[in-house]
Structure formats: structure tokens, C-alpha cells
Amino acid sequence: MSLALRNAQRVVPVRRAPLRRAVCALRAALGASRFDVGLVCASNAFMQRLNGAYRRCPEPTDVLSFPFHQVAAGELPRPRCRDDYNLGDIFLGVEYIHQQCRETGEDFDDVLTVTAAHGLCHLLGYRHDTKPEWEQMYQKEAQILEELNRLTGSRLRPLTAGLF
């Protein structure tokens, strides 16, 4: 199905074509190619508003995911009609991510891709509130990033490395 990618900020240049290719490959690695996904590249101000409204944490952040379905970790939704073929929306805080990359020296495009992988996992019910949940999510992120690495020659690692 489709990936709707929108750059809703003008602070940081985003290379949309490589990001689109990576997210489509990650979606395939999750077995979710037949589902639509919305991906929005957002500014700090927008992420701060979203984070405040939905998580009561009025600060910018790197990623927020809004699943269309409530599923257990790793389960694919069971659509009943055409409109149900939607995983949900991912908001990438590209300004926040860019600032972090400047501080750490990491490659912005790589971190953007890894952050999108993290968001996709959240759309499929993965969480990281407890150590067992984190371990499960970390393993899934590592698995899909390894598939992307195999396809692209990259060396991407999960976003949640070292969380616990």
C-alpha cells in the first residue's frame, strides 16, 4: 500500500526519497507492506505541541507514533474493510534529531531512518516501558534494521540501544 510522507517543517533539509525507500523496506521487513503509513517530518514547535497534547510532556521529542489499531507487540492488524489497511502515523522530530546528531556526531539520515524504524515498531504494538518490553522491541528493531542493512550495506542499530 502507500506511504504518505510529508515534510511539515522548513528548518532542516530532509532527503525524502532515501527516507521513503528505507521506510518501505522496513515496512516490508515487518510484513506490513500491505498497510498504509503516514510519516510526517516535524519541527520542534510542532512536536512540542503534540507531545504536550498526547503525552502531557510539553517538550520536543524525536518520534511520536499514533497507531490506527491496538495490537499486541508484533501482531499485524486484521482489517475488516479497505479503510482498516492503515497502520497509523509517525511524526519524526527532525529538528530535534538534527540537534542531537550535531551533538553526537551521528549521521542525520541514518538516525532519521532508525527513528522511523522505532516509530514503525510502536505502530505494531511494541513498547519500552519495562525491561522485558524493551528487550522485545530492541530485538524487533535489530531484526528489521539488519534486513535493511543487508539490502543497503548500511550498519544501522536500534534507537533503543542502552535504554535499560
Buried (B, 14 or more C-beta within 10 A) or exposed (E): EEBEBEBEBEBBEBEEEEBBBBBBBBBBBBEBEEBBBBBBBBBBEBBBBBBEEEEEEEEBBBBBBBBBBEBEBBEBBEBEEEEEBBBBBBBBBBBBBBBBBEEEEEEBBBBBBBBBBBBBBBBBBBEBEEEEBBBBBBEBBBBBBBBBBEEBEBEBBBBBEEEE
